[in-house]
Amino acid sequence: MPIPTEMTAIDPAAPGGPEVLQPVTRPVPQPGPGEVLVRVAAAGVNRPDVLQRMGLYPMPPGTPSIPGLEIAGTVVAIGDGAERWRVGDAVCALIAGGGYAEYCTAPAGQCLPVPAGMAMTDAAGLCETWFTVWSNVMDRGHARPGETMLVHGGTSGIGVTAIQLGTALGLTVIVTAGSGDKCSAALAAGAAHAIDYKAQDFVAEVARITGGKGVDLVLDMVGGDYVPRNLQCLAEDGRHVSIAFQRGPRADLDLVAVMRKRLTLTGSMLRPRSIAFKSAIAETLEGVIWPEFESGRIVPLIDRVFPLADAAEAHRRMEAGTHVGKIVLSI
Ligand SMILES: NC(=O)c1ccc[n+]([C@@H]2O[C@H](COP(=O)([O-])OP(=O)(O)OC[C@H]3O[C@@H](n4cnc5c(N)ncnc54)[C@H](OP(=O)(O)O)[C@@H]3O)[C@@H](O)[C@H]2O)c1
């Protein structure tokens, strides 16, 4: 199929509500050195896309204004130095932006093969959460088999991935979620325990579940006043990994607890990291996690698929917070 010069994309002229996500015509991008051009079949929707649409996301310099951090599709052109891939390969990719479009460039090292037998709409939702969760749970959180991990937002895209990674690696995963139904969904996804944080005090529940020992690791996307409560949940030598701050970027901490329990506080932001860093994660995921998809031991949890033209509806659903798992755009 010839590559056109123009494509349909979502590229808001200004920040705003979901209604700014209207289809427009844009030039098809060209792959630079080390990049491939992908005809996009589907793109994942992530919370950072919502923040970007609102004008609240600190965009790394040079990122495309078209939103979308992950895609799946077919390679249609290869830049110099991207020879791992061939025209016609089915890939999914982590990208710094540009996924809500018919065509998108991706660094070759940030592409992975679509796992055998997996639908493009499932593969489109893999990269952003798996790269984020792997690097924060493993590289920053130093999770080890047999440990216990507390994950907030257990039914979010990130939360479901943390459940799946944790259980695959032999961790006991405790999650919080905002309703009984979401707790049931988290348990069905593999969590060992799910705490409805609107009905129960998660600090007391974690103490009860762990027999007073606490958890080894907290993966936190809530921030604010949750941080001192998370520290209460941590066992000796526990690690607290921040990936977002939905209740604010500032927290009042008890340093006595940090010292007495020898806690480590860390965190990270994936998007501004280098292509080399992201490519290294891709290589690890392809070796360790992709076989789990191909064997069917891990199955992506997709909430709903919307056509690209209904990107506004997809964002409304994410903002309503009723979704379980990933929201995906089909192109
Ligand atoms: N650092 C990074 O590199 C990085 C990369 C990707 C994503 N993120 C962040 O990770 C978070 C999840 O992303 P996503 O795309 O998976 O979004 P998402 O599906 O919309 O998830 C957001 C989750 O936050 C939960 N939540 C909100 N307030 C809560 C509270 N007080 N206690 C417990 N849970 C609470 C919601 O659960 P309930 O409805 O159950 O409350 C919801 O499941 C976002 O904040 C995103 O910005 C960070």
The ligand as a Gaussian input file, in Angstrom:
#p B3LYP/6-31G(d) Opt

LIG

0 1
 N        6.027000       8.153000      36.219000
 C        5.757000       7.669000      35.011000
 O        6.661000       7.477000      34.182000
 C        4.340000       7.357000      34.636000
 C        4.065000       6.708000      33.414000
 C        2.736000       6.389000      33.114000
 C        1.721000       6.735000      34.009000
 N        2.025000       7.401000      35.150000
 C        0.972000       7.779000      36.113000
 O        0.412000       6.593000      36.641000
 C       -0.958000       6.830000      36.977000
 C       -1.813000       5.748000      36.360000
 O       -1.822000       5.904000      34.962000
 P       -2.917000       5.158000      34.073000
 O       -2.685000       5.557000      32.683000
 O       -2.916000       3.725000      34.447000
 O       -4.238000       5.910000      34.588000
 P       -5.679000       5.466000      35.048000
 O       -6.023000       4.126000      34.436000
 O       -6.610000       6.577000      34.810000
 O       -5.492000       5.289000      36.620000
 C       -5.597000       6.287000      37.591000
 C       -5.928000       5.535000      38.883000
 O       -5.725000       6.362000      40.028000
 C       -6.533000       5.824000      41.044000
 N       -6.708000       6.741000      42.160000
 C       -7.028000       8.040000      42.098000
 N       -7.086000       8.537000      43.348000
 C       -6.795000       7.501000      44.188000
 C       -6.705000       7.350000      45.606000
 N       -6.946000       8.373000      46.414000
 N       -6.365000       6.164000      46.146000
 C       -6.129000       5.108000      45.340000
 N       -6.215000       5.171000      43.989000
 C       -6.543000       6.364000      43.433000
 C       -7.821000       5.499000      40.334000
 O       -8.427000       4.434000      40.983000
 P       -9.842000       4.549000      41.723000
 O      -10.857000       4.974000      40.713000
 O      -10.040000       3.174000      42.197000
 O       -9.665000       5.582000      42.769000
 C       -7.348000       5.035000      38.946000
 O       -7.360000       3.616000      38.860000
 C       -1.311000       8.217000      36.459000
 O       -1.308000       9.119000      37.549000
 C       -0.191000       8.519000      35.479000
 O        0.052000       9.907000      35.347000
 C        3.302000       7.700000      35.482000

